[in-house]
Amino acid sequence: MTATSAPTRPRSSAQSGARIGVQIPWRLIATYALAIFFACYLLAPFLWIVLTSFMTEADALSVPPQWIPAHPTLDNYAGFFNPTVEQRLQGSRAVEETPRGLLNSMIVAFSTALLNLCLATLAAYSFARIRFRGSQVLLMLYLVSRMVPGVVIIIPFFLVLRTLGLLDSYLGLILSYTTFTLPFTIWILKDYFRTIPRDLEDAARVDRCNWLQMIWRVFLPISAPGLVAAGVFAFMTAWNEFLFALFLTNTIRSKTIPLIVANFANDLDVRFTFMAAAGVLAVIPPLVLALIFQRLIVQGLAAGSVKG
Amino acid sequence: MAQVDLDKIRKQFSNVVAVDDVTLTIQEREFLTLVGPSGCGKTTTLRLIAGLERLTSGQIYFDGVAVGHQPANRRDIAMVFQSYALYPHMTVAENIGFALKMMRVPKPEIQQRTARAAEMLDIAHLLERRPKQLSGGQRQRVALGRAIVRDAAAYLLDEPLSNLDAKLRVFMRAELKKLHLDLQKTFIYVTHDQAEAMTMSDRIAVMHEGRVQQCASPLEIYNQPANQFVAGFMGSPPMNFIPGELQREDGDLFFLASGIRQRLPARLSAAVACPDAGGGASPGPVVLGVRPEDVKISTANGAGDHRATVFVEEPMGADVLVTLSLDAALLKARADAEFRTRPGQNLGLTFAEHKLHLFAADDGRALGRDLPPA
């Protein structure tokens, strides 16, 4: 009995071990495969632009296409700051306008974000803290106003700004961008502010703060993630905007980078490598911004999604 | 520190009256507790004193000076919140010293006072941490530190122990009482926990439906409740109530209910006889009140004035709570830890006659509480 039963035990454990050993984690494999596929889908175009920006035009147009630059060069970037005669001819005005376009975009996007935060903070605080008749209707109206396609309102915008003498100016662009980013920033901040306990405001008031001191020293520092998320959203929107910039600007005084990048394709001689380099330069500021504030942006956008 | 006077204060939120005509004087250096069930108006009263809510009517005085119109930052008060309300972006030291900074106290003095408060509360080693790095008990101490670092007219505490576990709560109760003794300041404390109110306070104000039902010392509240609500709210387990009628026989007053015929003490008899003395009541429907520790039970044959059946027993360690079925009514009795019984057993019970309470059936007011005990 003992002799026959003793060997059966290790065999059964070996069997179960073998069963575990051959189990293929399909679920895990599928998850990773999908994750990698979507990462490639999102990153491949960007990677292609980055690589193209370091190619010569001949390499960029070669057939079959090259993924890795055969003759890597920084000429496309150098051309923006100190163009050669040949580059001037190839890239036309767009080459010379890129640095100024970047500066214009920076000024307009930063100003839009700042103006958004100033106005949205006050509005969102009111919606978050004060109960007043019609607040829900107003909030919904703000959102509905954003359902109207930009192309529908661009002509009235153009006429109004022309009357005000704000065409082809920073202020004209900033005011325009603020009108369509403000509803979203108010919503983002309103939701974030509602997650901040009222007791903190009361504690600040008991601790001898007047309303402004309470807002400045307690409420806003605690709201940093929400403010950053809203600010970055406004910045990105202004940075990427094309249609309004096309209508409302016409000289390098206020032209933003999306318009200038598009100009590379409008010239008689399309220069893909210049366009790619300009695209990379255009991506850097918002990318840096997003990386710096990554943690705060996630916190800000996730506010209220979980109890906590 | 200051004497705080509430003069007919009232607070109405649209159609709801949260605080209704409350008049109260909190003496200098007194520890007064506002106690009552949820929604009774105790926290609103505290917030009115703090200036965090506007009075609908009435006035609040600090040392005789009207402050009802002043915002919170102009009133000289310190407050501990139920949620602690620590500023998450500041360290413990910055949290404690924040009010002093806003009062433009010189930096060295802020550091000195912060260190002293931290030492008092045994949190000196936590000064550089942020609130999220602290346990519940430590956060509670920081919240207290933020209050005691001030030299305020009054210290308001809004259920500061309610977020702590039961063991820590009992420990902190004693700590708070000691803190009050050390500081000798005016403390106004809000809680729904009658045990906290009983153990810590010089006086207790029991609130219900926005009104102060009774304000007196803990023992007076316990032994001479002003009405049926106070009698039922203070004490754990609560007082037993038996509705019935009064009947006078041969000069003695008897309480009659299903299964009970109880002679009442002379004190209660006199209250019914002379209505002016104790609120008054003619023989008729009343409610008899008796605390569980005043119900004596015995398993001996023929013992006790009344008969009851054991419904359930709950051993508490130090004593045993026995729920008794007396006809339709259920009564609780507190017995010695050694007392043993079983559900369904018949028992004899006796009420401690001189500890009985009588309440008017219509409005619940206590009868005979102003007369001296017999």
Chai-1 contact restraints between the chains, C-beta under 6 A:
chainA,res_idxA,chainB,res_idxB,connection_type,confidence,min_distance_angstrom,max_distance_angstrom,comment,restraint_id
A,D199,B,F81,contact,1.0,0.0,6.0,A-B,restraint_1
A,D199,B,S83,contact,1.0,0.0,6.0,A-B,restraint_2
A,D199,B,A85,contact,1.0,0.0,6.0,A-B,restraint_3
A,L200,B,A85,contact,1.0,0.0,6.0,A-B,restraint_4
A,D202,B,L52,contact,1.0,0.0,6.0,A-B,restraint_5
A,A203,B,A85,contact,1.0,0.0,6.0,A-B,restraint_6
A,R205,B,A72,contact,1.0,0.0,6.0,A-B,restraint_7
A,R205,B,N73,contact,1.0,0.0,6.0,A-B,restraint_8
A,V206,B,A72,contact,1.0,0.0,6.0,A-B,restraint_9
A,V206,B,M79,contact,1.0,0.0,6.0,A-B,restraint_10
A,D207,B,F98,contact,1.0,0.0,6.0,A-B,restraint_11
A,D207,B,A99,contact,1.0,0.0,6.0,A-B,restraint_12
A,D207,B,M102,contact,1.0,0.0,6.0,A-B,restraint_13
A,R208,B,N73,contact,1.0,0.0,6.0,A-B,restraint_14
A,R208,B,A99,contact,1.0,0.0,6.0,A-B,restraint_15
A,R208,B,M102,contact,1.0,0.0,6.0,A-B,restraint_16
A,R208,B,M103,contact,1.0,0.0,6.0,A-B,restraint_17
A,C209,B,N73,contact,1.0,0.0,6.0,A-B,restraint_18
A,C209,B,M102,contact,1.0,0.0,6.0,A-B,restraint_19
A,N210,B,N73,contact,1.0,0.0,6.0,A-B,restraint_20
A,V218,B,Y87,contact,1.0,0.0,6.0,A-B,restraint_21
A,P221,B,H89,contact,1.0,0.0,6.0,A-B,restraint_22
A,I222,B,H89,contact,1.0,0.0,6.0,A-B,restraint_23
